[in-house]
Amino acid sequence: MSEIKNKIQEDMKNAMRAKDKQRLGTIRLILAALKQKEVDERIELDDTQVIAILEKMNKQRRDSLMQYEQAGRQDLAEQEAFEIKVIQEYMPQALTEAELDALIHQALSESGATSAKDMGKVMNLLRPQIQGRADMKAVSEKVKQGLN
C-alpha cells in the first residue's frame, strides 16, 4: 500500500480528533479521489499513482482559484487556496529553478533534440523525474525555450 495514502488516512484520523472540519473535508476529498481510481481500475495505488492524482487535483484547484478571483468570489477563492495548501503537504518537495534547469539540460542532451518536433522525446524523459515536483506547463515552456 502507498505510504502517502497511509499518511493521508492517519491525518484524517488526527483531523477528526482535533475537530478540524475544514481540513477533514479536504482530506476526505483526497481519499475519495484515490478510492475512485482504485475502484474504477480494480487496483491498489502506489505512491507514483497517488502523486499523479494529487497533481491533477492541485491543477483543478489552481484553475478554480484563478476563476474565483476573477469573479470576485473571495470566499470560494480562500477555500480553494486552503485545499491547495493541504494537497501540497502530500506532494514531494518541489524542484528549485536550478535543479529543474539542470534536468531539462540533461534531457535535451540525452534525447539529441534539436527542434520543437523533438519536444515529445524530451518531455517523456523528464516526466518521471519531475512528476509532482514541478508544474508541467512551466516545464514545457522552458523546454520550448531550450529548443529554440
Secondary structure as GFF3:
##gff-version 3
##sequence-region A 1 148
A	DSSP	alpha_helix	3	18	.	.	.	ID=ss1
A	DSSP	alpha_helix	21	41	.	.	.	ID=ss2
A	DSSP	alpha_helix	47	71	.	.	.	ID=ss3
A	DSSP	alpha_helix	74	88	.	.	.	ID=ss4
A	DSSP	alpha_helix	97	111	.	.	.	ID=ss5
A	DSSP	three_ten_helix	116	118	.	.	.	ID=ss6
A	DSSP	alpha_helix	119	130	.	.	.	ID=ss7
A	DSSP	alpha_helix	136	147	.	.	.	ID=ss8
###
